[in-house]
């Protein structure tokens, strides 16, 4: 089963990417950006930005990787950030998009 990462902004804008499309996760001072490429490609397909609490950037990156690697995922859907329902894979994430 392919693991899919789910993101939703409060504006009812949602997307899901295959976890194996992650190219890089970049942590900044109050943001984490996840970059996606297609399978076997090096061309950027898209990215998702997360707003995070200052000082929690590294913890958020670690939590995302741990969430992807833990199991089992009964339906393959891994919620990383869902603003509409206030569900985040780490308490340091404050917003998606």
TIVO-2410 file (N, C-alpha, C; in nm, 3 decimals):
# residues 97
REC num residu      c1      c2      c3 atome chaine
REC   1      X   0.084  -0.118   0.000     N      A
REC   1      X   0.000   0.000   0.000    CA      A
REC   1      X   0.089   0.124   0.000     C      A
REC   2      X   0.055   0.218  -0.085     N      A
REC   2      X   0.131   0.344  -0.093    CA      A
REC   2      X   0.087   0.437   0.018     C      A
REC   3      X   0.184   0.490   0.092     N      A
REC   3      X   0.155   0.586   0.198    CA      A
REC   3      X   0.137   0.724   0.137     C      A
REC   4      X   0.024   0.790   0.170     N      A
REC   4      X  -0.007   0.923   0.119    CA      A
REC   4      X  -0.006   1.022   0.233     C      A
REC   5      X   0.058   1.137   0.211     N      A
REC   5      X   0.065   1.243   0.311    CA      A
REC   5      X  -0.045   1.344   0.281     C      A
REC   6      X  -0.127   1.375   0.382     N      A
REC   6      X  -0.244   1.462   0.365    CA      A
REC   6      X  -0.220   1.598   0.429     C      A
REC   7      X  -0.257   1.702   0.354     N      A
REC   7      X  -0.245   1.840   0.399    CA      A
REC   7      X  -0.375   1.913   0.365     C      A
REC   8      X  -0.427   1.993   0.458     N      A
REC   8      X  -0.545   2.074   0.431    CA      A
REC   8      X  -0.532   2.209   0.499     C      A
REC   9      X  -0.562   2.313   0.423     N      A
REC   9      X  -0.562   2.447   0.481    CA      A
REC   9      X  -0.703   2.476   0.533     C      A
REC  10      X  -0.717   2.579   0.612     N      A
REC  10      X  -0.848   2.617   0.663    CA      A
REC  10      X  -0.941   2.664   0.553     C      A
REC  11      X  -0.887   2.690   0.434     N      A
REC  11      X  -0.967   2.737   0.321    CA      A
REC  11      X  -1.025   2.620   0.242     C      A
REC  12      X  -1.029   2.503   0.302     N      A
REC  12      X  -1.082   2.382   0.237    CA      A
REC  12      X  -1.006   2.346   0.110     C      A
REC  13      X  -0.878   2.372   0.111     N      A
REC  13      X  -0.789   2.337   0.002    CA      A
REC  13      X  -0.705   2.221   0.051     C      A
REC  14      X  -0.725   2.103  -0.007     N      A
REC  14      X  -0.656   1.984   0.042    CA      A
REC  14      X  -0.575   1.919  -0.070     C      A
REC  15      X  -0.469   1.850  -0.029     N      A
REC  15      X  -0.388   1.775  -0.124    CA      A
REC  15      X  -0.326   1.656  -0.051     C      A
REC  16      X  -0.288   1.556  -0.128     N      A
REC  16      X  -0.217   1.441  -0.073    CA      A
REC  16      X  -0.108   1.402  -0.174     C      A
REC  17      X   0.010   1.373  -0.121     N      A
REC  17      X   0.122   1.331  -0.203    CA      A
REC  17      X   0.173   1.197  -0.153     C      A
REC  18      X   0.224   1.112  -0.244     N      A
REC  18      X   0.289   0.990  -0.199    CA      A
REC  18      X   0.410   1.023  -0.113     C      A
REC  19      X   0.425   0.953  -0.003     N      A
REC  19      X   0.539   0.978   0.087    CA      A
REC  19      X   0.672   0.958   0.016     C      A
REC  20      X   0.677   0.865  -0.077     N      A
REC  20      X   0.804   0.839  -0.145    CA      A
REC  20      X   0.837   0.944  -0.251     C      A
REC  21      X   0.754   1.048  -0.264     N      A
REC  21      X   0.784   1.160  -0.353    CA      A
REC  21      X   0.860   1.270  -0.281     C      A
REC  22      X   0.880   1.257  -0.150     N      A
REC  22      X   0.953   1.362  -0.078    CA      A
REC  22      X   1.096   1.368  -0.130     C      A
REC  23      X   1.137   1.489  -0.167     N      A
REC  23      X   1.272   1.514  -0.213    CA      A
REC  23      X   1.356   1.574  -0.101     C      A
REC  24      X   1.293   1.665  -0.025     N      A
REC  24      X   1.364   1.731   0.084    CA      A
REC  24      X   1.263   1.793   0.180     C      A
REC  25      X   1.305   1.809   0.305     N      A
REC  25      X   1.229   1.882   0.405    CA      A
REC  25      X   1.323   1.989   0.459     C      A
REC  26      X   1.283   2.114   0.443     N      A
REC  26      X   1.368   2.226   0.480    CA      A
REC  26      X   1.307   2.300   0.599     C      A
REC  27      X   1.384   2.313   0.706     N      A
REC  27      X   1.336   2.382   0.826    CA      A
REC  27      X   1.396   2.521   0.834     C      A
REC  28      X   1.309   2.620   0.853     N      A
REC  28      X   1.352   2.758   0.872    CA      A
REC  28      X   1.316   2.803   1.012     C      A
REC  29      X   1.320   2.933   1.036     N      A
REC  29      X   1.299   2.984   1.172    CA      A
REC  29      X   1.159   2.957   1.227     C      A
REC  30      X   1.056   2.972   1.146     N      A
REC  30      X   0.920   2.939   1.191    CA      A
REC  30      X   0.842   2.870   1.080     C      A
REC  31      X   0.913   2.798   0.995     N      A
REC  31      X   0.848   2.730   0.884    CA      A
REC  31      X   0.921   2.602   0.849     C      A
REC  32      X   0.844   2.508   0.796     N      A
REC  32      X   0.899   2.385   0.741    CA      A
REC  32      X   0.839   2.369   0.603     C      A
REC  33      X   0.923   2.350   0.503     N      A
REC  33      X   0.879   2.334   0.365    CA      A
REC  33      X   0.911   2.191   0.322     C      A
REC  34      X   0.811   2.123   0.267     N      A
REC  34      X   0.829   1.985   0.219    CA      A
REC  34      X   0.822   1.990   0.067     C      A
REC  35      X   0.928   1.942   0.002     N      A
REC  35      X   0.937   1.945  -0.144    CA      A
REC  35      X   0.911   1.806  -0.200     C      A
REC  36      X   0.832   1.800  -0.307     N      A
REC  36      X   0.795   1.673  -0.368    CA      A
REC  36      X   0.838   1.669  -0.514     C      A
REC  37      X   0.886   1.551  -0.556     N      A
REC  37      X   0.916   1.525  -0.697    CA      A
REC  37      X   0.840   1.399  -0.735     C      A
REC  38      X   0.827   1.375  -0.863     N      A
REC  38      X   0.764   1.252  -0.908    CA      A
REC  38      X   0.857   1.134  -0.885     C      A
REC  39      X   0.804   1.016  -0.885     N      A
REC  39      X   0.883   0.895  -0.864    CA      A
REC  39      X   0.994   0.886  -0.968     C      A
REC  40      X   1.116   0.873  -0.920     N      A
REC  40      X   1.231   0.859  -1.008    CA      A
REC  40      X   1.271   0.987  -1.078     C      A
REC  41      X   1.209   1.098  -1.044     N      A
REC  41      X   1.241   1.225  -1.108    CA      A
REC  41      X   1.315   1.315  -1.011     C      A
REC  42      X   1.386   1.413  -1.065     N      A
REC  42      X   1.451   1.511  -0.979    CA      A
REC  42      X   1.389   1.650  -0.998     C      A
REC  43      X   1.286   1.659  -1.082     N      A
REC  43      X   1.219   1.785  -1.107    CA      A
REC  43      X   1.112   1.809  -1.002     C      A
REC  44      X   1.114   1.927  -0.944     N      A
REC  44      X   1.016   1.962  -0.842    CA      A
REC  44      X   0.875   1.958  -0.899     C      A
REC  45      X   0.785   1.887  -0.832     N      A
REC  45      X   0.645   1.882  -0.871    CA      A
REC  45      X   0.567   1.986  -0.792     C      A
REC  46      X   0.591   1.993  -0.662     N      A
REC  46      X   0.517   2.085  -0.577    CA      A
REC  46      X   0.585   2.092  -0.440     C      A
REC  47      X   0.533   2.181  -0.357     N      A
REC  47      X   0.581   2.188  -0.219    CA      A
REC  47      X   0.465   2.228  -0.129     C      A
REC  48      X   0.479   2.197  -0.001     N      A
REC  48      X   0.380   2.234   0.099    CA      A
REC  48      X   0.453   2.303   0.213     C      A
REC  49      X   0.403   2.419   0.252     N      A
REC  49      X   0.463   2.494   0.361    CA      A
REC  49      X   0.384   2.478   0.489     C      A
REC  50      X   0.453   2.460   0.598     N      A
REC  50      X   0.392   2.451   0.730    CA      A
REC  50      X   0.446   2.564   0.816     C      A
REC  51      X   0.357   2.631   0.888     N      A
REC  51      X   0.399   2.730   0.986    CA      A
REC  51      X   0.418   2.657   1.118     C      A
REC  52      X   0.530   2.681   1.184     N      A
REC  52      X   0.560   2.610   1.308    CA      A
REC  52      X   0.601   2.708   1.418     C      A
REC  53      X   0.586   2.664   1.540     N      A
REC  53      X   0.627   2.742   1.655    CA      A
REC  53      X   0.779   2.757   1.654     C      A
REC  54      X   0.828   2.878   1.682     N      A
REC  54      X   0.972   2.903   1.686    CA      A
REC  54      X   1.038   2.806   1.783     C      A
REC  55      X   1.148   2.749   1.738     N      A
REC  55      X   1.221   2.653   1.821    CA      A
REC  55      X   1.175   2.509   1.805     C      A
REC  56      X   1.069   2.486   1.728     N      A
REC  56      X   1.017   2.351   1.710    CA      A
REC  56      X   1.044   2.293   1.571     C      A
REC  57      X   1.118   2.366   1.489     N      A
REC  57      X   1.139   2.325   1.351    CA      A
REC  57      X   1.200   2.185   1.340     C      A
REC  58      X   1.307   2.160   1.413     N      A
REC  58      X   1.372   2.028   1.407    CA      A
REC  58      X   1.281   1.919   1.458     C      A
REC  59      X   1.207   1.947   1.564     N      A
REC  59      X   1.114   1.847   1.619    CA      A
REC  59      X   1.003   1.814   1.520     C      A
REC  60      X   0.957   1.915   1.446     N      A
REC  60      X   0.853   1.892   1.346    CA      A
REC  60      X   0.906   1.805   1.234     C      A
REC  61      X   1.026   1.833   1.186     N      A
REC  61      X   1.087   1.752   1.080    CA      A
REC  61      X   1.100   1.607   1.127     C      A
REC  62      X   1.150   1.587   1.247     N      A
REC  62      X   1.165   1.452   1.302    CA      A
REC  62      X   1.030   1.382   1.315     C      A
REC  63      X   0.927   1.455   1.359     N      A
REC  63      X   0.794   1.396   1.375    CA      A
REC  63      X   0.735   1.353   1.241     C      A
REC  64      X   0.757   1.432   1.137     N      A
REC  64      X   0.708   1.396   1.004    CA      A
REC  64      X   0.773   1.266   0.957     C      A
REC  65      X   0.904   1.257   0.971     N      A
REC  65      X   0.975   1.136   0.928    CA      A
REC  65      X   0.932   1.015   1.012     C      A
REC  66      X   0.918   1.033   1.142     N      A
REC  66      X   0.873   0.924   1.228    CA      A
REC  66      X   0.732   0.879   1.191     C      A
REC  67      X   0.645   0.974   1.162     N      A
REC  67      X   0.507   0.942   1.127    CA      A
REC  67      X   0.502   0.860   0.998     C      A
REC  68      X   0.584   0.898   0.902     N      A
REC  68      X   0.589   0.824   0.775    CA      A
REC  68      X   0.638   0.681   0.797     C      A
REC  69      X   0.736   0.664   0.885     N      A
REC  69      X   0.799   0.533   0.904    CA      A
REC  69      X   0.730   0.443   1.005     C      A
REC  70      X   0.640   0.500   1.087     N      A
REC  70      X   0.571   0.413   1.183    CA      A
REC  70      X   0.463   0.334   1.111     C      A
REC  71      X   0.412   0.236   1.174     N      A
REC  71      X   0.308   0.154   1.111    CA      A
REC  71      X   0.223   0.091   1.217     C      A
REC  72      X   0.124   0.020   1.181     N      A
REC  72      X   0.075   0.011   1.042    CA      A
REC  72      X  -0.013   0.130   1.006     C      A
REC  73      X  -0.025   0.154   0.878     N      A
REC  73      X  -0.116   0.255   0.826    CA      A
REC  73      X  -0.229   0.180   0.757     C      A
REC  74      X  -0.338   0.161   0.828     N      A
REC  74      X  -0.445   0.075   0.778    CA      A
REC  74      X  -0.505   0.123   0.647     C      A
REC  75      X  -0.512   0.255   0.627     N      A
REC  75      X  -0.569   0.304   0.502    CA      A
REC  75      X  -0.468   0.377   0.415     C      A
REC  76      X  -0.343   0.385   0.461     N      A
REC  76      X  -0.238   0.449   0.383    CA      A
REC  76      X  -0.233   0.601   0.396     C      A
REC  77      X  -0.333   0.661   0.460     N      A
REC  77      X  -0.340   0.806   0.472    CA      A
REC  77      X  -0.272   0.852   0.601     C      A
REC  78      X  -0.175   0.943   0.587     N      A
REC  78      X  -0.103   0.997   0.701    CA      A
REC  78      X  -0.131   1.147   0.705     C      A
REC  79      X  -0.201   1.192   0.809     N      A
REC  79      X  -0.233   1.333   0.822    CA      A
REC  79      X  -0.113   1.405   0.880     C      A
REC  80      X  -0.059   1.497   0.801     N      A
REC  80      X   0.053   1.579   0.847    CA      A
REC  80      X  -0.001   1.709   0.905     C      A
REC  81      X  -0.093   1.774   0.832     N      A
REC  81      X  -0.151   1.900   0.880    CA      A
REC  81      X  -0.291   1.916   0.823     C      A
REC  82      X  -0.388   1.934   0.910     N      A
REC  82      X  -0.527   1.954   0.870    CA      A
REC  82      X  -0.582   2.072   0.950     C      A
REC  83      X  -0.575   2.191   0.889     N      A
REC  83      X  -0.620   2.312   0.958    CA      A
REC  83      X  -0.770   2.310   0.986     C      A
REC  84      X  -0.848   2.251   0.897     N      A
REC  84      X  -0.994   2.251   0.913    CA      A
REC  84      X  -1.038   2.176   1.038     C      A
REC  85      X  -0.962   2.074   1.076     N      A
REC  85      X  -0.998   1.992   1.191    CA      A
REC  85      X  -0.898   2.003   1.306     C      A
REC  86      X  -0.801   2.092   1.293     N      A
REC  86      X  -0.697   2.113   1.394    CA      A
REC  86      X  -0.625   1.984   1.432     C      A
REC  87      X  -0.588   1.908   1.329     N      A
REC  87      X  -0.515   1.782   1.348    CA      A
REC  87      X  -0.377   1.798   1.285     C      A
REC  88      X  -0.273   1.777   1.366     N      A
REC  88      X  -0.136   1.791   1.319    CA      A
REC  88      X  -0.053   1.675   1.372     C      A
REC  89      X   0.048   1.633   1.296     N      A
REC  89      X   0.131   1.522   1.340    CA      A
REC  89      X   0.226   1.562   1.452     C      A
REC  90      X   0.237   1.693   1.478     N      A
REC  90      X   0.319   1.743   1.589    CA      A
REC  90      X   0.258   1.871   1.641     C      A
REC  91      X   0.263   1.891   1.771     N      A
REC  91      X   0.201   2.009   1.833    CA      A
REC  91      X   0.270   2.139   1.794     C      A
REC  92      X   0.389   2.133   1.738     N      A
REC  92      X   0.460   2.252   1.694    CA      A
REC  92      X   0.410   2.310   1.562     C      A
REC  93      X   0.330   2.233   1.489     N      A
REC  93      X   0.272   2.282   1.364    CA      A
REC  93      X   0.151   2.369   1.399     C      A
REC  94      X   0.147   2.491   1.348     N      A
REC  94      X   0.037   2.582   1.380    CA      A
REC  94      X  -0.053   2.611   1.260     C      A
REC  95      X  -0.003   2.585   1.138     N      A
REC  95      X  -0.086   2.609   1.018    CA      A
REC  95      X  -0.024   2.540   0.897     C      A
REC  96      X  -0.107   2.515   0.799     N      A
REC  96      X  -0.066   2.453   0.674    CA      A
REC  96      X  -0.089   2.552   0.561     C      A
REC  97      X   0.006   2.556   0.467     N      A
REC  97      X  -0.013   2.641   0.350    CA      A
REC  97      X   0.038   2.776   0.373     C      A
***
